[in-house]
């Protein structure tokens, strides 16, 4: 569906773009990091929350390798955008808080020392939920689920090789909430952190 705007709206958007580009240029010249890169913005958002309870947490801005580390522990983080808790009419939204899905490449590395699964509000991009997983039992549940999804993806590819083009598998938030145990729950600036 096409979406066009009048000249006043386009002027307003372009003025905002110019300010955003100016800030991007300033940071790029100083650090050689493009903060408009989706991964960089996501990493900074995650760092803002996680560093509140893990002062050793640091994010990796390199294109390859781990997403982050805390001391010597490497961290894989996955984030996704979700709708807010209310509908447009202000009523509680069905499945709010359970509707995220965290994506992996089926044939990528699935086993990690620590996982961070992050849900961000689509409207304001604020981090609303973090699942911080490093216990042996929770990691095993996550890895087993992902390995089953990989096997299902491979089976679909055997039946129809065209299915191999999209190599994405998902870990649903419902699985995390229903199967994993989180003894610690924190509230950090309106974000709920579930930590094992």
Phi, psi and omega per residue, in radians:
X1 nan 2.244 -3.137
X2 -1.226 2.602 -3.135
X3 -2.449 1.789 -3.115
X4 -1.956 2.692 3.122
X5 -2.243 2.764 3.111
X6 -1.350 3.035 -3.044
X7 -1.082 -0.659 -3.130
X8 -1.118 -0.755 3.126
X9 -1.141 -0.727 3.123
X10 -1.128 -0.658 3.091
X11 -1.126 -0.758 3.116
X12 -1.069 -0.796 3.134
X13 -1.116 -0.717 -3.121
X14 -1.173 -0.635 3.077
X15 -1.088 -0.719 3.093
X16 -1.135 -0.738 3.116
X17 -1.018 -0.738 -3.133
X18 -1.080 -0.700 3.106
X19 -1.160 -0.732 3.131
X20 -1.115 -0.774 3.135
X21 -1.104 -0.652 3.133
X22 -1.120 -0.739 3.097
X23 -1.167 -0.705 3.097
X24 -1.045 -0.773 -3.129
X25 -1.099 -0.757 -3.129
X26 -1.044 -0.831 -3.133
X27 -1.189 -0.697 -3.126
X28 -1.091 -0.770 3.135
X29 -1.096 -0.600 -3.090
X30 -1.410 -0.734 -3.006
X31 -2.080 -0.150 -3.050
X32 1.046 0.626 3.063
X33 -2.111 2.261 3.095
X34 -1.531 1.762 -3.090
X35 -1.224 -0.171 3.055
X36 -1.460 -0.158 3.027
X37 -1.115 2.275 -3.080
X38 -0.975 -0.739 3.140
X39 -1.119 -0.686 3.139
X40 -1.138 -0.787 3.130
X41 -1.098 -0.746 3.135
X42 -1.104 -0.796 3.129
X43 -1.053 -0.723 3.122
X44 -1.131 -0.700 3.098
X45 -1.103 -0.752 3.135
X46 -1.151 -0.765 3.139
X47 -1.033 -0.703 -3.114
X48 -0.993 -0.698 -3.119
X49 -1.425 -0.929 -2.998
X50 -1.139 -0.624 -3.124
X51 -1.164 -0.255 3.088
X52 -1.184 -0.585 3.136
X53 -1.981 -0.180 3.085
X54 -2.279 1.547 -3.056
X55 -1.134 -0.246 3.120
X56 -1.567 -0.054 -3.095
X57 -1.223 2.269 3.111
X58 -2.498 2.492 -3.085
X59 -1.715 2.621 3.141
X60 -1.749 2.118 -3.133
X61 -1.636 0.018 3.080
X62 -1.227 2.627 -3.092
X63 -1.151 -0.591 -3.105
X64 -2.033 2.899 3.122
X65 1.691 -2.914 -3.117
X66 -1.135 2.779 3.118
X67 -1.425 -0.559 -3.092
X68 -2.847 3.093 3.030
X69 -2.630 2.785 3.009
X70 -2.405 1.959 -2.939
X71 0.949 -2.096 -3.107
X72 -1.741 0.029 -3.123
X73 -1.514 2.141 3.099
X74 -1.419 2.551 -3.029
X75 -2.210 2.313 2.998
X76 -1.790 2.162 3.054
X77 -2.130 2.498 3.111
X78 -2.222 2.337 3.101
X79 -2.285 2.723 3.125
X80 -2.598 2.760 3.108
X81 -1.716 2.435 3.135
X82 -2.296 2.781 3.048
X83 -1.160 2.765 3.091
X84 -1.231 3.109 -3.057
X85 -1.299 -0.242 -3.082
X86 -2.063 2.665 3.039
X87 -1.347 3.070 3.122
X88 -1.092 -0.434 3.135
X89 -1.579 0.045 3.079
X90 1.561 0.129 3.114
X91 -1.576 2.680 3.095
X92 -1.021 2.330 -3.115
X93 -1.456 2.328 3.133
X94 -1.075 2.371 3.139
X95 1.178 0.221 3.080
X96 -1.050 2.370 -3.123
X97 1.526 -0.043 3.131
X98 -2.337 0.148 -2.933
X99 -1.797 0.099 3.123
X100 -1.377 2.717 3.016
X101 -2.437 2.323 -3.051
X102 -1.896 2.157 -2.931
X103 -1.703 2.458 3.081
X104 -2.302 2.729 2.938
X105 -1.369 2.272 -3.054
X106 -0.948 -0.714 -3.083
X107 -1.758 0.225 3.084
X108 -1.451 -3.122 3.104
X109 -1.263 2.146 -3.093
X110 -1.886 -0.318 -3.056
X111 -1.715 2.080 -3.082
X112 -2.360 2.650 3.126
X113 -1.175 -0.493 -3.139
X114 -2.657 2.372 3.100
X115 -2.013 2.470 2.944
X116 -2.148 2.068 3.072
X117 -1.912 2.172 -2.935
X118 -2.196 2.230 3.051
X119 -1.869 2.251 3.127
X120 -2.059 2.499 3.112
X121 -1.223 2.236 -3.124
X122 -1.045 -0.608 -3.047
X123 -1.230 -0.874 -3.046
X124 -2.009 -0.021 3.134
X125 1.102 0.277 3.082
X126 -1.278 2.487 3.074
X127 -1.259 2.137 -3.097
X128 -1.842 -0.565 -3.137
X129 -2.471 2.438 3.047
X130 -2.288 2.268 3.008
X131 -1.913 1.909 -3.068
X132 -1.807 1.892 -2.955
X133 -2.063 2.063 3.069
X134 -2.478 -0.101 3.124
X135 -1.255 2.593 -3.102
X136 -1.001 -0.772 -3.078
X137 -1.181 -0.760 3.131
X138 -1.185 -0.701 3.115
X139 -1.087 -0.680 3.131
X140 -1.106 -0.747 3.112
X141 -1.082 -0.766 3.127
X142 -1.103 -0.869 -3.105
X143 -1.083 -0.779 3.129
X144 -1.042 -0.728 3.118
X145 -1.076 -0.827 -3.109
X146 -1.132 -0.665 3.111
X147 -1.138 -0.656 3.066
X148 -1.131 -0.690 3.100
X149 -1.139 -0.669 3.088
X150 -1.072 -0.801 3.135
X151 -1.067 -0.730 3.111
X152 -1.108 -0.686 3.112
X153 -1.118 -0.748 3.117
X154 -1.116 -0.697 3.111
X155 -1.107 -0.753 3.096
X156 -1.067 -0.657 3.134
X157 -1.181 -0.571 3.096
X158 -1.166 -0.675 -3.123
X159 -1.293 -0.660 -3.113
X160 -2.543 1.739 -3.087
X161 -0.971 -0.402 3.096
X162 -1.108 -0.431 3.134
X163 -1.215 -0.238 -3.098
X164 -1.341 -0.294 -3.092
X165 -1.078 -0.732 3.132
X166 -1.700 1.784 -3.024
X167 -1.725 0.690 -3.104
X168 -1.748 2.317 2.983
X169 -2.115 2.722 -3.039
X170 -2.222 2.509 3.002
X171 -1.886 1.925 -3.091
X172 -1.331 2.536 3.097
X173 -1.050 -0.609 3.111
X174 -0.981 -0.701 3.109
X175 -1.101 -0.806 -3.120
X176 -1.037 -0.837 -3.084
X177 -1.169 -0.674 -3.053
X178 -1.468 -0.468 -3.005
X179 -1.904 -0.469 -3.064
X180 -1.655 2.713 3.134
X181 -1.938 2.277 -3.135
X182 -2.210 1.717 -3.122
X183 -1.216 -0.373 -3.091
X184 -2.004 2.279 3.046
X185 -2.261 2.185 -3.113
X186 -2.093 2.673 2.965
X187 -2.002 2.057 3.133
X188 -2.147 1.832 3.117
X189 0.895 0.776 3.107
X190 1.487 0.011 3.088
X191 -1.777 2.305 3.077
X192 -1.607 2.145 3.140
X193 -1.904 2.188 3.065
X194 -1.865 2.070 -3.043
X195 -2.222 2.394 3.112
X196 -1.731 nan nan
